[in-house]
Amino acid sequence: MSSEKKHVFIIGSKGIPAQYGGFETFVEKLTEYQKDESIQYYVACMNAKRKRFKHNGAKCFNVTVPDVGPAKAVYYDIAALKWCIGYIKAHNIQDAVIYVLACRIGPFIGHFKKQMDKLGAHLYVNPDGHEWLRAKWNGLIKKYWKISEKLMVKHAELLICDSMNIEKYIQEEYKQYTPNTTFIAYGADITKSKLRDDDQKLVDWYKKFNVKPKEFYLVVGRFVPENNYETMVREFMNSDTDKDFVLITNVEQNKFYEELREKTGFEKDKRIKFVGTVYDQELLKKIREDAYGYFHGHEVGGTNPSLLEALGSTQLNLLLDVGFNREVAEDGAMFWSKDNGSLSSIISSADQMTVEQLNQFEEKAKKCIIERYTWENIRDKYERVFLISE
């Protein structure tokens, strides 16, 4: 095969075109914004409708994965990695990079790393956030994630961290391996939604949920305990705001949803509205723009995609005060703690803000995105990193 191209294989996202999710959006944007045509991307796609196809110039390949519960993601990564190694060998590709998103296959990576070394292929890893801290896992699975993370760090030639906090953690926690790390953030854009205020799609959505522009607080994200939905719901219920709280999230077949309902009785508060998911990206962006404020309760992970998207679109952002969120938003947001009364008091302050104060927060938030988190900036850094192994 021609050595003119740099071959980069990306595994660990569910695939592209992206529907929803951080890694999926990252791969979508990395390939969409590609500038250096000497790079050829290959992207693993889980249970895609086609065996092989092209998207944004990337060669996408399907990996069929059976429903094996929590082990599904591990199965997927291993199957995708096997495919990549087989493809590199069959096509005699020199100096390939296999970029693994997240640390799910640590106990198996040593075996595959030997095969990669024989082929002269490089293993790059994105360690993601602290998967082993997520509340949804039981003790045994948490232990697996921690061991897996350790082994991925041990065998990776380069760890690309999307948060300076995560990079610092990797360096300190695994100093015995002297990990080679670099920091490249996640990206976002500040372009306005293409939808007009009177677009029928938007009007119908507002009507369906009885919501009005600039009269609601918003949250978008996975419905899991570590994103602090309980604190946000409880504090909102305790506030005297006359605005709504719109939650764009999937709660179907979710035990946590029932537990939260029993604990808080949120269904009795007409301001709280679970509206399901919104997959139309232009509609979602417009809803973010129309929100009075955005709540962000994530405390596990790196540079969170939904946070960047909110900072790029929503005028006022109210964030849980943890290192990741401070690192990203700096003085472009308001911060709350999990202490009783913290968020409800900030909601009260937010409701009283002048137009000038709201505009100042918006300007500072957008400045953060423009200076550090544009997709063009992220793309340039990734392309340099991928080409440097030559």
Salt bridges, closest charged atoms under 4 A:
GLU28 OE2 - HIS55 NE2 2.90
GLU32 OE1 - LYS29 NZ 3.54
ASP77 OD2 - ARG104 NE 2.85
ASP95 OD2 - LYS6 NZ 2.71
ASP95 OD1 - HIS122 NE2 2.51
ASP117 OD1 - LYS113 NZ 2.62
GLU131 OE1 - ARG134 NE 2.99
GLU149 OE1 - LYS146 NZ 3.53
GLU157 OE2 - LYS113 NZ 3.28
GLU157 OE1 - HIS122 ND1 2.82
GLU173 OE2 - LYS146 NZ 2.91
ASP189 OD1 - LYS285 NZ 2.87
ASP197 OD1 - LYS286 NZ 2.66
ASP198 OD1 - ARG196 NE 3.00
GLU226 OE2 - ARG134 NH1 3.46
GLU230 OE2 - ARG234 NH2 2.52
GLU230 OE1 - LYS263 NZ 3.34
ASP244 OD2 - LYS273 NZ 3.27
GLU258 OE1 - ARG261 NH2 2.48
ASP269 OD2 - ARG271 NH2 2.76
ASP280 OD2 - LYS201 NZ 2.67
GLU299 OE2 - LYS338 NZ 2.85
GLU309 OE1 - ARG288 NH2 2.85
ASP321 OD1 - ARG326 NE 2.80
GLU330 OE1 - ARG372 NH2 3.61
ASP331 OD2 - LYS364 NZ 3.93
ASP351 OD1 - LYS243 NZ 3.55
GLU362 OE2 - LYS366 NZ 2.92
GLU371 OE2 - LYS367 NZ 3.23
ASP380 OD1 - ARG379 NH2 2.86
